[in-house]
Amino acid sequence: MQMSLDSEEPQAATITSIRYSKIFCEGYGDFRLQSSDGVIFVFPQWLLSYSSPVFQDMFQLGDSKLEVPKPIPEEDAQAATAALSSSSSSLTSLPQPPTALQVTEDALTLDLVLRHIDPRQVVAHINEKTIEKLLEAARKYQLTAIMSWFEAEAVKHVEHPENPIPGISLMTYNPLLVLSLATEYELPHLAQRAACALIGGSSSLLHKDVNIRLNIYRRVHCLREQRVQWYHQRIGTIASKVFRAKPVQPAVCSCGNTRSAWIHLLTDVVLKSPHWKPFYDEVMNPVRRCRPGCGDWGPQVEEDMMVWYHEALQQEQTLPDLGQ
């Protein structure tokens, strides 16, 4: 008998496709869950009830629609496992599988969920390919601990599916994904932090292949444009002072063209990343902008830079209003 926790029961796996979890196998607990792709997980009922209000309510119903499966004899479980590992010709005589609660999550997602619930298991780092399904299951079963874990882990470390990058957080590598998940699963503080990373980060971060709400994406893009315009106004002030200054050796170097090229370069720096550090580094770079004799241009705007620094710092430390 298969039981479903959802209103729409997923298609039950055929008897030939049923297998057991290598970790959450027979003897690990007294309650069985079957994933949408036919894997049976055996887990302590009390731990499910303690961790999830959804499972707790289900166990307390005492209703025939959600009858809690009873444990099966150990010899029957061993026979089922042995039959699954035998040749295909013996699958027709496979013993009847134990009663299990059918859930809509696939085996990988269910395994991640149970690892988070069980204090004896090691929880893996965030994986971009599995995190969305994990958070969806956490919302479905009201597993607040997983949501809290995601908020903390998103800024710590990411396990990229193809290329692990130790020490690089998901917030650094893909803040657009963090923003999408944080808005979808109602984590407003994390969403604001992700928006900050996008507003002042590299323009390439906005072009990741992420499914995000259009209104949120437009809002972040608008805030980024406002930040760019703020820097453009400062570049205008810098340009007026740089061009007003007379070259030391006008007969030796073409200061006008060189200074124009540098203003364009400074504009490109801001377009790529409207953030104080790259802007400051480019303005105060000690490299001479012209030939020998022209000197550095940074000192001409040092006082302005001191004022702008405090304004920029306030902007970058203020969490944006995403208007959700």
N, C-alpha and C positions, 0 to 999 in steps of 0.2 A: 504494500500500500504506500502511495506517495502522497505527501501532504505539502501544501504550498503556503508560504507566508505572504504571497502577493495575490492581488485580485485576479491577475491574469497568470495562470499557471504555465511555466515554461515547458517546452516539449521535453518529456521524460527521456532520459538516455536509455538506449536499448541495453538488454542484459549483457550483450557481448562487449559493450564499451565501458561497463562499470569497473572501476579500480579504486584502490585505497590510497590515501595520502601516505607518503613515506614517513612523515613526522607524526601526524595526528592519526595514527593507525589504531587497530583494535587493542584495547587495554589501556589506551591513553585517557579515556574518559567513559562516560555512560550515556552520551547523547550523540546522535549521528545526524550530520547534515550532508546533503548531496548537492554538489555544484551543478551548474547548467550543462557542463560538459562531462558529467557522469562520474566524478570523483567523490568518494565518500570520506568525510572527515569525522573522526570520533573525538569528542571534546567534553570536558566536565560541564555538566548542566549548571551547577551552582555558579561557575565562573562566568558562563554566558548570562545568567540571571543577574549576577552582581554588576556586570559591566554594561549591560544594555537594558534600559527600561522596556524596550520592545520585547525582548525575550522574557523579561521578568513578567510582564503582563500576559504573554502567551502561556507561560507555565502556570500562572495563577488562574487562568480561565476555567480549567477543569471541564472543558466542553468537548464534545465528541468531534467537533470540526478540527480541533487542534490537539488531538490526543498525543501525549508524549510517548515516543517509541520506547519499548522496553529492551533492556540488554538481551543479546542472544548468547547462547552457550559458547564458550571459547572454542570448542572443537568445530562448531559450525562456521565460525568466522575464519578459522584456519583452513577449513575445507574450501571456502569460497575464494580465499586468497590463492591457495594452491591451484585451484581450477583455472583462475584467471591467468596464471603464469604458464599453464600447460599449452599444448598444441591447439590449433584452431579446431581440430576435429572433436575435442572434448568440450568445447564451449556450449554445445547443445545440451549437455547434461549438467550444466553449471547449477549449483544449489541456489534456491531462492535467496536473493540478497536481503540483508536485514532492513527493517523499517527505518526510513530516514526522512528527515524534513527536507523537501526540495526547495532550494533557493535559486534566485535568478543570477547570482554572481558566478563567474567562471572560477575554475580551480585556483588560478594564480591570485585573483583578487581575494577569494575566500581564505587562502593561505596567509596572505598579508594581514587580513583582518584578525585572524586568530592569533597570529604572532604578536600583534599589538595588544590583544587582550591577555595573553598568557605571559606572566612575568618571568617564566622560565625560558622563554625564547628570545633570541637576539633579533632586534628590529633592523631591517635593512635601511640604508640611506634612501633619500628621495630618488625615484626613477621617473623621468618625464613620461615614459610610455605607460606607467601603471598608476600614477598619482591621482589622475582624475577619477578612475574607477574606484580607487580606495576611498577617496573623499565622498563619493556618491554613496558607497556602502556605509560609511560613517554617519552620513546624514540619515540614511534610511533606518539604521539601527540605533540612532542617537548615541553614538560613541564619541562623546565630547573629548575624551583623551586623545583621540586621533587628530581632531581639529587643533588641539593645543600643540600637539607634536608637530604638525605641519607648520604652524605659525613660527615655532622656534627653529625647525630644521630648514625652512626656506631660506634663512639668512646664514646658514652654517656651511652646508656641504651639498654637492649634487653628484649623483652617480649617473653620468651620461650613458645611455644604453650602448653606444658604439665606442666611446672614448672617455673613460673615467678621467676626471680632472680633479684630483685631490686639492682641497682648500678653496675651490671656487664654489660660491654659493649659487643656488638656483636664482636668487634675487639678482646676482651679478650677471649670470650667464643668460637668463631668460626672464627678465622682470615682467614682460608682457604675459607670459603664462601665469606667473604669480598673481598678477592683477586680475586676470580672467578667473582664476580659481577663487581668489579672495572675494571677488564680487559675487560670484555664483553661490558660494557657501557662507556668505554673510560674515566675513572677517574684515570689518571696516578699517581697523588700524593697519593691518597688513596690506590692504588695498592701497591705502594712502602712501605707505612706504614704497610700494612698487611704482606708484604714479610718480613719486619723487625721482626714483631711479630712471624712469623713462623721460621725464621732463628735462633733466640735466645730463642724461647719458648720451651715448653714441646714437646717431640717427639709425644705424643698422638694427638696433634693438626693437624698433617699431615695425620692422619688416619680417619678423618671425612668423612662421605658419602656425597661428594660434586662433582658435575659435573664441572670440570675445564679443561682448555686447557692443553694438554699434554706437550707442549713446556714450558709453564709457570711453571707447576709443576716440571718438570725436572730442570729448571733453579733455582728455589728456593731450591730444594734438593741439587743441586751442591754447591750453596752458603753456605748452612748449613754445608755440608761436609768440606768446606774450613775453616769455623769457628771452627769446631770440631778439625781439624788438627792443627790450631793455638794454641788451648788449650793443645793439646797433646804434642806439642813441649815444652810448659811451664811445663807440668807435668814431662817431661823428665829431665828438669833442676832441678826441685824440688826433683825428685827421686835420682839424682846423689848426691845432697847435703845431703839429709836425710840419705842415706846409707853410705856416707863417714864419717858422724859423729859417734863417738864412744859412745856406751851406758855407762851411768854413773855406772851402776851396772850389768856388763855382767853375773855375776854368779847368779843373781836373776831372770832376765827376758830374754825371747827369743825375742830380739828386731828385728832380721831379719825378722821373720815371721810376726810379728805385723806390721812392716813398709811396707812390701810387700802387706799385706791385705789392708792397708790404701791407698796405691797408686792405687790399683784396685778399691777401693771405690771412690776415686777422679776421676778416669777415667769414672766410671759409672755415676757420677754426671754430668760430661761434656756431655756424650752421651745423657742423658735425657734432658738436657737443657744447651746448650753452651752459657751461659750468665755469666757476671762477678759476679753478686751477689751470686749465689749458689756456684760458684768456690771460691770466696773470703771467704765466710762463712765457707766452709769446710777446707780450708787451714789454716785459722786463728782461728779455733775453739780451745778454751783454754783447752778442754778436753785432758788429757794425753793419748797418744797413746799406751803406755806400762804400766807396773806396776809402782808403786811408785818408784821414783828415776830417771826415764828417762826424766822428764820434758816435756815442750811443744816443738813442732817442728816448729811452725809458725815463731818464731823469726829468724830461720835460713835462711828464704827467704824473710824477710821483705823488704829489699832494692829492690829485684827483683819485688816484688809485687807492689811497688810504681811506678816503670817504666811500668810494664804491665798494671796497672790501666789506665794510660793515653792512651795507645795503644788500650785497650779494649773499652774505652769510645769513642774514635774516630770511631772505627768500628761500634759501636751500634748507633751512631748518624748520620752516613752516610747512606743516602737512597740508596738502591742497584739499579743497572742497570738491569732491567728485560729483556732488549733486545727485546722489542715488535716491 
